[in-house]
Amino acid sequence: MRDTKISKFFENRSLAFWIPVSVLLVGMLGIVDFKTGNDYSFSLFYLLPISLSAWFVGRYMGIFTSILSAAIWVFADVSVGEDYSHPDIYFWNLTIRLGFFLIVTYLLAELRNTQMIVQALSRTDHLTGVTNSRYFQELLENEINRAGRYNRSFTLMYLDIDNFKQVNDTFGHEEGDNIIACFAGDLKSAARRTDFVARLGGDEFVILFPELGVVEARIVASKIFDSLNKKLKEKYAFLTLSVGVVTYTSPPQSTSAAIKTVDEVMYAIKKSTKNGIGYSLFAGVQQACEIV
């Protein structure tokens, strides 16, 4: 748990943090290198700011830090009067050190890019490209914790496509996948940039609206419902939406409890009228569902 917190601390630092930290570390190493003269070697220590730059900022900052480190290292050699048999050895050493630093920078930057790609794939639904269920649980947990800490509301919108099985049975699963993929794209376009859209499985989707209250939730959810319902009917007239919307003015006990609450509201629509929205408020205890 402690390792996770430390990792998140470093991951959440901005460029404005890492750039001066890297430059400062190089400067400090140069001073120590100069003060200690030729008695001690600090070559490996220069890899620390170089690694931080390449990993947390990017390749170009890593290259800059590598050049700066190599230059300061040579400057320290010259300043302490390192006596070489030929003056060109200074340039030779500079080239070798810089080359070594640049190789480390390249390898770390590539490793970081690979890690980010793998991480993105692990968080993304393979069919639709939206957030998958597992990562959505993390996002929702963060929002629940934030809502409890700062006493803020948030809203969940649960969407289920009515009569979707008819598409698979009549036109095949490939057409069903196309409908799901298009629906996810339309859903993401309809949501705001600050919202999180996820596919929970099959034809079921959910949107997390951070800091969205009761009044705003009705307006936003209604617009999304109307837009998506219209686009579904353009594809197949028998497709409609059952939607549940719950605004949490008090944080639920867990992510599973939050999703269960909004799922029940959606299911009430599914079981009764279909093609509608159910609104509910959770303030420690869920209020009755209002069907629209």
Contacts in CASP RR format, 6 or more apart in sequence:
PFRMAT RR
TARGET T0000
AUTHOR 0000-0000-0000
METHOD contacts of the structure
MODEL  1
MRDTKISKFFENRSLAFWIPVSVLLVGMLGIVDFKTGNDYSFSLFYLLPI
SLSAWFVGRYMGIFTSILSAAIWVFADVSVGEDYSHPDIYFWNLTIRLGF
FLIVTYLLAELRNTQMIVQALSRTDHLTGVTNSRYFQELLENEINRAGRY
NRSFTLMYLDIDNFKQVNDTFGHEEGDNIIACFAGDLKSAARRTDFVARL
GGDEFVILFPELGVVEARIVASKIFDSLNKKLKEKYAFLTLSVGVVTYTS
PPQSTSAAIKTVDEVMYAIKKSTKNGIGYSLFAGVQQACEIV
10 56 0 8 1.000
13 56 0 8 1.000
15 57 0 8 1.000
18 52 0 8 1.000
18 53 0 8 1.000
18 56 0 8 1.000
18 57 0 8 1.000
18 61 0 8 1.000
19 53 0 8 1.000
19 57 0 8 1.000
19 61 0 8 1.000
21 49 0 8 1.000
21 52 0 8 1.000
22 49 0 8 1.000
22 50 0 8 1.000
22 52 0 8 1.000
22 53 0 8 1.000
22 57 0 8 1.000
22 61 0 8 1.000
22 62 0 8 1.000
22 65 0 8 1.000
23 49 0 8 1.000
23 65 0 8 1.000
23 68 0 8 1.000
25 48 0 8 1.000
25 49 0 8 1.000
25 52 0 8 1.000
26 46 0 8 1.000
26 49 0 8 1.000
26 65 0 8 1.000
26 68 0 8 1.000
26 69 0 8 1.000
26 72 0 8 1.000
27 72 0 8 1.000
29 42 0 8 1.000
29 45 0 8 1.000
29 46 0 8 1.000
29 49 0 8 1.000
29 69 0 8 1.000
29 72 0 8 1.000
30 42 0 8 1.000
30 72 0 8 1.000
30 73 0 8 1.000
30 75 0 8 1.000
30 76 0 8 1.000
32 42 0 8 1.000
33 42 0 8 1.000
33 72 0 8 1.000
33 73 0 8 1.000
33 76 0 8 1.000
34 76 0 8 1.000
34 79 0 8 1.000
34 80 0 8 1.000
36 42 0 8 1.000
37 76 0 8 1.000
37 80 0 8 1.000
38 80 0 8 1.000
38 82 0 8 1.000
43 73 0 8 1.000
43 97 0 8 1.000
46 69 0 8 1.000
46 73 0 8 1.000
46 101 0 8 1.000
47 101 0 8 1.000
47 104 0 8 1.000
49 65 0 8 1.000
49 69 0 8 1.000
50 62 0 8 1.000
50 65 0 8 1.000
50 66 0 8 1.000
50 69 0 8 1.000
50 101 0 8 1.000
50 104 0 8 1.000
50 105 0 8 1.000
51 104 0 8 1.000
51 108 0 8 1.000
53 61 0 8 1.000
53 62 0 8 1.000
53 64 0 8 1.000
53 65 0 8 1.000
53 105 0 8 1.000
54 61 0 8 1.000
54 62 0 8 1.000
54 65 0 8 1.000
54 104 0 8 1.000
54 105 0 8 1.000
54 108 0 8 1.000
54 109 0 8 1.000
54 112 0 8 1.000
55 108 0 8 1.000
55 109 0 8 1.000
55 112 0 8 1.000
58 109 0 8 1.000
58 112 0 8 1.000
59 105 0 8 1.000
59 106 0 8 1.000
59 109 0 8 1.000
62 105 0 8 1.000
62 109 0 8 1.000
63 102 0 8 1.000
63 105 0 8 1.000
65 101 0 8 1.000
65 105 0 8 1.000
66 98 0 8 1.000
66 99 0 8 1.000
66 101 0 8 1.000
66 102 0 8 1.000
66 104 0 8 1.000
66 105 0 8 1.000
67 98 0 8 1.000
67 101 0 8 1.000
69 97 0 8 1.000
69 101 0 8 1.000
70 94 0 8 1.000
70 97 0 8 1.000
70 98 0 8 1.000
70 99 0 8 1.000
70 101 0 8 1.000
71 94 0 8 1.000
73 94 0 8 1.000
73 97 0 8 1.000
74 90 0 8 1.000
74 93 0 8 1.000
74 94 0 8 1.000
74 97 0 8 1.000
77 90 0 8 1.000
77 93 0 8 1.000
78 90 0 8 1.000
84 90 0 8 1.000
122 134 0 8 1.000
122 135 0 8 1.000
123 131 0 8 1.000
123 132 0 8 1.000
123 134 0 8 1.000
123 135 0 8 1.000
124 130 0 8 1.000
124 131 0 8 1.000
124 132 0 8 1.000
124 135 0 8 1.000
125 131 0 8 1.000
125 132 0 8 1.000
125 133 0 8 1.000
125 184 0 8 1.000
125 198 0 8 1.000
125 199 0 8 1.000
125 201 0 8 1.000
127 177 0 8 1.000
127 180 0 8 1.000
127 181 0 8 1.000
127 184 0 8 1.000
127 199 0 8 1.000
128 180 0 8 1.000
128 181 0 8 1.000
128 184 0 8 1.000
128 185 0 8 1.000
128 199 0 8 1.000
129 184 0 8 1.000
130 184 0 8 1.000
130 185 0 8 1.000
130 187 0 8 1.000
130 188 0 8 1.000
130 197 0 8 1.000
130 198 0 8 1.000
130 199 0 8 1.000
130 205 0 8 1.000
131 139 0 8 1.000
131 196 0 8 1.000
131 197 0 8 1.000
131 198 0 8 1.000
131 199 0 8 1.000
132 198 0 8 1.000
132 199 0 8 1.000
133 198 0 8 1.000
133 199 0 8 1.000
133 200 0 8 1.000
133 201 0 8 1.000
135 198 0 8 1.000
136 196 0 8 1.000
136 198 0 8 1.000
136 200 0 8 1.000
136 206 0 8 1.000
136 208 0 8 1.000
137 255 0 8 1.000
139 196 0 8 1.000
139 198 0 8 1.000
139 208 0 8 1.000
140 156 0 8 1.000
140 208 0 8 1.000
140 255 0 8 1.000
140 258 0 8 1.000
140 259 0 8 1.000
141 255 0 8 1.000
143 154 0 8 1.000
143 208 0 8 1.000
143 210 0 8 1.000
144 154 0 8 1.000
144 248 0 8 1.000
144 251 0 8 1.000
144 252 0 8 1.000
144 254 0 8 1.000
144 255 0 8 1.000
144 258 0 8 1.000
145 251 0 8 1.000
146 152 0 8 1.000
146 210 0 8 1.000
147 153 0 8 1.000
147 154 0 8 1.000
147 248 0 8 1.000
147 251 0 8 1.000
148 251 0 8 1.000
152 211 0 8 1.000
153 211 0 8 1.000
153 212 0 8 1.000
153 213 0 8 1.000
153 214 0 8 1.000
153 247 0 8 1.000
153 248 0 8 1.000
153 249 0 8 1.000
154 208 0 8 1.000
154 209 0 8 1.000
154 210 0 8 1.000
154 211 0 8 1.000
154 212 0 8 1.000
154 213 0 8 1.000
154 247 0 8 1.000
154 248 0 8 1.000
155 208 0 8 1.000
155 209 0 8 1.000
155 212 0 8 1.000
155 213 0 8 1.000
155 216 0 8 1.000
155 217 0 8 1.000
155 220 0 8 1.000
155 221 0 8 1.000
155 245 0 8 1.000
155 246 0 8 1.000
155 247 0 8 1.000
155 248 0 8 1.000
156 206 0 8 1.000
156 207 0 8 1.000
156 208 0 8 1.000
156 209 0 8 1.000
156 245 0 8 1.000
156 246 0 8 1.000
156 248 0 8 1.000
156 258 0 8 1.000
156 259 0 8 1.000
156 261 0 8 1.000
156 262 0 8 1.000
157 206 0 8 1.000
157 207 0 8 1.000
157 209 0 8 1.000
157 217 0 8 1.000
157 221 0 8 1.000
157 224 0 8 1.000
157 243 0 8 1.000
157 244 0 8 1.000
157 245 0 8 1.000
157 262 0 8 1.000
158 204 0 8 1.000
158 205 0 8 1.000
158 206 0 8 1.000
158 243 0 8 1.000
158 244 0 8 1.000
158 245 0 8 1.000
158 259 0 8 1.000
158 262 0 8 1.000
158 263 0 8 1.000
158 265 0 8 1.000
158 266 0 8 1.000
159 187 0 8 1.000
159 204 0 8 1.000
159 205 0 8 1.000
159 206 0 8 1.000
159 207 0 8 1.000
159 228 0 8 1.000
159 241 0 8 1.000
159 242 0 8 1.000
159 243 0 8 1.000
159 244 0 8 1.000
159 266 0 8 1.000
160 203 0 8 1.000
160 204 0 8 1.000
160 205 0 8 1.000
160 241 0 8 1.000
160 242 0 8 1.000
160 243 0 8 1.000
160 266 0 8 1.000
160 270 0 8 1.000
161 179 0 8 1.000
161 183 0 8 1.000
161 203 0 8 1.000
161 232 0 8 1.000
161 239 0 8 1.000
161 240 0 8 1.000
161 241 0 8 1.000
162 239 0 8 1.000
162 240 0 8 1.000
162 241 0 8 1.000
162 242 0 8 1.000
162 270 0 8 1.000
162 274 0 8 1.000
162 275 0 8 1.000
163 238 0 8 1.000
163 239 0 8 1.000
163 240 0 8 1.000
164 176 0 8 1.000
164 179 0 8 1.000
164 203 0 8 1.000
164 239 0 8 1.000
166 236 0 8 1.000
166 238 0 8 1.000
167 175 0 8 1.000
167 176 0 8 1.000
167 179 0 8 1.000
167 236 0 8 1.000
167 239 0 8 1.000
168 175 0 8 1.000
168 176 0 8 1.000
179 235 0 8 1.000
179 236 0 8 1.000
179 239 0 8 1.000
180 199 0 8 1.000
180 202 0 8 1.000
180 203 0 8 1.000
182 231 0 8 1.000
182 235 0 8 1.000
183 203 0 8 1.000
183 205 0 8 1.000
183 228 0 8 1.000
183 231 0 8 1.000
183 232 0 8 1.000
184 197 0 8 1.000
184 199 0 8 1.000
184 205 0 8 1.000
186 227 0 8 1.000
186 228 0 8 1.000
186 231 0 8 1.000
187 197 0 8 1.000
187 205 0 8 1.000
187 207 0 8 1.000
187 224 0 8 1.000
187 228 0 8 1.000
188 197 0 8 1.000
190 223 0 8 1.000
190 224 0 8 1.000
190 227 0 8 1.000
190 228 0 8 1.000
191 197 0 8 1.000
191 207 0 8 1.000
191 224 0 8 1.000
192 209 0 8 1.000
192 220 0 8 1.000
194 210 0 8 1.000
195 207 0 8 1.000
195 208 0 8 1.000
195 209 0 8 1.000
195 210 0 8 1.000
196 207 0 8 1.000
196 208 0 8 1.000
196 210 0 8 1.000
197 205 0 8 1.000
197 206 0 8 1.000
197 207 0 8 1.000
198 205 0 8 1.000
198 206 0 8 1.000
198 207 0 8 1.000
198 208 0 8 1.000
199 205 0 8 1.000
200 206 0 8 1.000
200 259 0 8 1.000
206 259 0 8 1.000
206 262 0 8 1.000
207 224 0 8 1.000
209 217 0 8 1.000
209 220 0 8 1.000
212 220 0 8 1.000
212 247 0 8 1.000
213 247 0 8 1.000
213 249 0 8 1.000
214 247 0 8 1.000
214 249 0 8 1.000
214 281 0 8 1.000
217 245 0 8 1.000
217 247 0 8 1.000
217 279 0 8 1.000
218 245 0 8 1.000
218 279 0 8 1.000
221 243 0 8 1.000
221 245 0 8 1.000
221 277 0 8 1.000
221 279 0 8 1.000
222 277 0 8 1.000
222 292 0 8 1.000
225 241 0 8 1.000
225 243 0 8 1.000
225 276 0 8 1.000
225 277 0 8 1.000
228 241 0 8 1.000
229 240 0 8 1.000
229 241 0 8 1.000
229 275 0 8 1.000
232 239 0 8 1.000
232 240 0 8 1.000
232 241 0 8 1.000
233 239 0 8 1.000
233 240 0 8 1.000
240 274 0 8 1.000
240 275 0 8 1.000
240 276 0 8 1.000
241 275 0 8 1.000
241 276 0 8 1.000
242 266 0 8 1.000
242 267 0 8 1.000
242 269 0 8 1.000
242 270 0 8 1.000
242 274 0 8 1.000
242 275 0 8 1.000
242 276 0 8 1.000
243 266 0 8 1.000
243 269 0 8 1.000
243 276 0 8 1.000
243 277 0 8 1.000
243 278 0 8 1.000
244 262 0 8 1.000
244 265 0 8 1.000
244 266 0 8 1.000
244 269 0 8 1.000
244 277 0 8 1.000
244 278 0 8 1.000
244 279 0 8 1.000
244 280 0 8 1.000
245 262 0 8 1.000
245 265 0 8 1.000
245 277 0 8 1.000
245 278 0 8 1.000
245 279 0 8 1.000
245 280 0 8 1.000
246 258 0 8 1.000
246 261 0 8 1.000
246 262 0 8 1.000
246 265 0 8 1.000
246 279 0 8 1.000
246 280 0 8 1.000
246 281 0 8 1.000
246 282 0 8 1.000
246 286 0 8 1.000
247 279 0 8 1.000
247 280 0 8 1.000
247 281 0 8 1.000
247 282 0 8 1.000
248 258 0 8 1.000
248 282 0 8 1.000
248 283 0 8 1.000
249 281 0 8 1.000
249 282 0 8 1.000
249 283 0 8 1.000
250 282 0 8 1.000
250 283 0 8 1.000
250 284 0 8 1.000
252 258 0 8 1.000
252 261 0 8 1.000
252 282 0 8 1.000
252 284 0 8 1.000
258 282 0 8 1.000
261 280 0 8 1.000
261 282 0 8 1.000
261 286 0 8 1.000
262 280 0 8 1.000
264 289 0 8 1.000
265 278 0 8 1.000
265 279 0 8 1.000
265 280 0 8 1.000
265 289 0 8 1.000
266 278 0 8 1.000
268 278 0 8 1.000
268 289 0 8 1.000
268 291 0 8 1.000
269 276 0 8 1.000
269 277 0 8 1.000
269 278 0 8 1.000
269 291 0 8 1.000
272 291 0 8 1.000
273 291 0 8 1.000
276 291 0 8 1.000
276 292 0 8 1.000
277 291 0 8 1.000
277 292 0 8 1.000
278 289 0 8 1.000
278 290 0 8 1.000
278 291 0 8 1.000
278 292 0 8 1.000
279 289 0 8 1.000
279 290 0 8 1.000
279 292 0 8 1.000
280 286 0 8 1.000
280 287 0 8 1.000
280 288 0 8 1.000
280 289 0 8 1.000
280 290 0 8 1.000
281 287 0 8 1.000
END
